[in-house]
């Protein structure tokens, strides 16, 4: 047995005895229910579940409704990120994915897009975000717009610009309306970069980074 949370014990079958733990997908749903937390598996972990990963993520990333400390459980590393949308009564764009022991709640491909663009630092940098975006399955624009409904306008602009200019997705007018490119100051594509570079008025974006050649 091992304990991922106080008062919760998980049995270890013989094939994982040398680990001293089982894969996070086997117990994450039970653990979140035990802690009374709203959650979904997100960021690069969710991207990998949807087939968009060139390498196995080193941590199991989970979005939660309020602060929760990361946990190292032998070979399993749980990393938690707060998602304000989980405290909203509005439905979250997630899917239920079958696991060895039941199911777990996972970000939809559309929600993955929003979250990794909103937090590139937790997604191995902007270049890796671009790689993931190009590997995700076909997106539902209506679901994408819904996932963007309660995020900062700057994030919506970055999402739209990247999907249109890097991934080559068309039909993003509903997202462009949400981005309000003509409102307020332009948004830098790389949040860590200078506010200098070519300006794309169609998305209200300052192209301040050369993607695919390292961030500036």
C-alpha positions as MATLAB code, in Angstrom:
seq = 'XXXXXXXXXXXXXXXXXXXXXXXXXXXXXXXXXXXXXXXXXXXXXXXXXXXXXXXXXXXXXXXXXXXXXXXXXXXXXXXXXXXXXXXXXXXXXXXXXXXXXXXXXXXXXXXXXXXXXXXXXXXXXXXXXXXXXXXXXXXXXXXXXXXXXXXXXXXXXXXXXXXXXXXXXXXXXXXXXXXXXXXXXXXXXXXXXXXXXXXXXXXXXXXXXXXXXXXX';
ca = [
       0.000    0.000    0.000;
       0.986    3.623   -0.407;
      -0.730    6.833    0.648;
      -1.011    9.730   -1.876;
      -3.064   11.772    0.625;
      -3.673   11.602    4.352;
      -6.276    8.937    5.080;
      -6.185    7.478    1.558;
      -4.420    4.195    0.839;
      -3.893    2.569   -2.544;
      -2.942   -1.062   -3.094;
       0.169   -1.813   -5.157;
      -0.118   -4.884   -7.404;
       2.943   -7.144   -7.832;
       3.966   -5.641  -11.183;
       4.475   -2.227   -9.548;
       5.950   -3.377   -6.249;
       9.420   -2.191   -7.254;
       7.960    1.289   -7.871;
       6.306    1.532   -4.472;
       3.466    3.341   -6.253;
       1.113    2.908   -9.219;
       0.634    5.224  -12.250;
      -1.091    8.486  -11.361;
      -3.977    7.757  -13.705;
      -4.924    4.805  -11.485;
      -5.652    6.922   -8.423;
      -5.955   10.615   -9.355;
      -9.759   10.603   -9.541;
     -10.083    8.786   -6.209;
      -7.554   11.145   -4.643;
      -9.382   14.260   -5.829;
     -12.696   12.910   -4.569;
     -11.041   12.097   -1.238;
      -9.736   15.678   -0.991;
     -13.043   17.169   -2.103;
     -11.456   19.004   -5.030;
     -12.746   19.874   -8.468;
     -10.054   18.908  -10.957;
      -9.073   17.891  -14.429;
      -5.868   16.420  -15.820;
      -4.373   19.183  -17.947;
      -1.488   20.874  -19.737;
       1.151   18.537  -21.206;
      -0.276   15.461  -19.485;
      -3.633   15.987  -21.153;
      -1.907   16.797  -24.448;
      -0.074   13.470  -24.294;
      -3.340   11.641  -23.594;
      -4.730   13.198  -26.786;
      -1.657   12.080  -28.724;
       0.246   15.363  -28.816;
       3.597   14.611  -27.238;
       7.039   13.797  -28.629;
       8.236   12.727  -25.204;
       6.587   11.361  -22.093;
       5.854   14.196  -19.638;
       8.092   14.073  -16.577;
       5.261   15.136  -14.259;
       1.551   14.411  -14.088;
      -0.114   17.819  -14.325;
      -3.489   18.411  -12.715;
      -5.636   21.547  -12.660;
      -7.433   22.128   -9.343;
      -9.927   24.636   -7.971;
      -7.606   25.969   -5.261;
      -4.001   25.722   -4.143;
      -2.626   22.237   -3.585;
       1.002   21.357   -3.003;
       2.906   19.234   -5.514;
       3.653   15.669   -4.438;
       6.576   13.370   -5.197;
       5.536    9.760   -4.775;
       8.577    7.808   -5.845;
       8.380    7.530   -9.625;
       5.165    9.547   -9.776;
       5.392   13.326   -9.604;
       2.107   15.204   -9.232;
       2.129   18.886  -10.192;
      -0.946   20.980   -9.390;
      -2.020   24.241  -11.026;
      -4.959   26.398   -9.953;
      -7.656   26.922  -12.595;
     -10.188   29.595  -11.677;
     -12.689   28.094  -14.130;
     -13.097   25.159  -11.759;
     -14.701   27.518   -9.233;
     -17.240   28.752  -11.792;
     -20.745   27.262  -12.150;
     -20.201   27.215  -15.916;
     -19.397   23.781  -17.418;
     -15.751   23.050  -18.159;
     -14.674   21.586  -21.510;
     -13.447   18.228  -20.248;
     -13.822   14.581  -21.237;
     -13.909   11.386  -19.213;
     -11.053    9.031  -20.082;
     -10.995    5.361  -19.121;
      -8.176    4.250  -16.825;
      -7.028    0.931  -15.411;
      -9.206    1.480  -12.340;
     -12.141    3.523  -13.684;
     -12.112    6.982  -15.257;
     -10.443   10.360  -14.824;
     -11.443   13.837  -15.948;
      -9.178   15.224  -18.660;
      -9.064   18.575  -20.468;
     -10.512   18.411  -23.968;
      -8.083   19.214  -26.806;
      -9.646   22.680  -26.962;
      -9.078   23.303  -23.259;
      -5.511   22.001  -23.596;
      -4.905   24.707  -26.212;
      -6.143   27.457  -23.907;
      -4.229   26.243  -20.861;
      -0.842   25.691  -22.499;
      -1.000   29.059  -24.261;
      -2.038   30.729  -21.000;
       0.858   29.114  -19.116;
       3.764   28.363  -21.462;
       6.172   28.182  -18.510;
       4.320   25.085  -17.272;
       4.333   23.703  -20.817;
       8.098   23.619  -21.496;
       8.147   27.003  -23.229;
       6.448   28.661  -26.188;
       8.270   26.581  -28.807;
       6.992   23.409  -27.185;
       3.509   24.906  -27.031;
       3.689   25.321  -30.809;
       4.764   21.696  -31.205;
       1.838   20.494  -29.119;
      -0.650   22.692  -30.983;
       0.369   21.166  -34.305;
       0.001   17.626  -32.933;
      -3.423   17.933  -31.305;
      -6.426   16.387  -33.068;
      -8.879   18.548  -35.010;
     -10.435   21.205  -32.802;
     -14.112   22.058  -32.388;
     -14.236   25.851  -32.778;
     -17.430   26.191  -30.736;
     -15.836   24.286  -27.831;
     -12.682   26.369  -28.197;
     -14.664   29.608  -27.979;
     -16.463   28.285  -24.909;
     -13.125   27.392  -23.284;
     -11.895   30.942  -23.973;
     -14.993   32.650  -22.583;
     -13.579   33.453  -19.142;
      -9.862   33.885  -19.808;
      -7.964   37.168  -20.273;
      -8.264   38.756  -23.709;
      -4.480   38.506  -24.115;
      -4.708   34.707  -23.931;
      -7.511   34.606  -26.495;
      -5.434   36.730  -28.856;
      -2.409   34.452  -28.501;
      -4.545   31.349  -29.005;
      -6.126   32.767  -32.145;
      -2.871   34.024  -33.651;
      -1.056   30.729  -33.039;
      -3.862   28.569  -34.395;
      -4.285   30.689  -37.508;
      -0.650   31.460  -38.310;
       1.176   28.375  -37.036;
      -1.375   25.553  -37.206;
      -3.229   26.959  -40.192;
      -6.750   26.621  -38.813;
      -9.478   28.549  -40.608;
     -12.917   29.655  -39.472;
     -11.703   31.411  -36.327;
     -13.958   34.472  -36.673;
     -15.961   33.627  -33.504;
     -12.679   33.546  -31.594;
     -11.518   36.775  -33.218;
     -14.682   38.480  -32.032;
     -13.873   37.336  -28.495;
     -10.279   38.563  -28.856;
     -11.440   42.120  -29.671;
      -8.219   42.911  -31.599;
      -9.161   46.565  -32.055;
      -9.643   47.162  -28.338;
      -6.866   48.400  -26.065;
      -3.127   47.949  -26.499;
      -1.656   45.190  -28.623;
      -0.625   41.969  -26.857;
       2.947   40.582  -27.086;
       2.972   37.013  -28.391;
       5.722   36.038  -25.942;
       4.750   37.292  -22.514;
       8.438   37.386  -21.517;
       9.587   39.297  -24.596;
       9.874   42.978  -25.390;
       6.890   44.905  -26.662;
       8.586   45.342  -30.034;
       8.066   43.634  -33.361;
       5.636   43.388  -36.251;
       2.033   44.085  -35.251;
      -0.767   41.905  -36.540;
      -3.916   44.026  -36.257;
      -6.160   41.096  -37.140;
      -5.450   39.572  -33.710;
      -4.032   42.568  -31.835;
      -0.702   40.750  -31.472;
       2.894   41.995  -31.357;
       5.041   39.301  -32.998;
       7.963   39.638  -30.607;
       9.406   36.130  -30.928;
      10.668   33.886  -33.740;
       8.963   30.595  -33.082;
      10.868   27.429  -33.880;
      14.203   29.212  -33.502;
      14.180   29.723  -29.746;
      12.330   32.295  -27.753;
      13.667   35.837  -27.481;
];
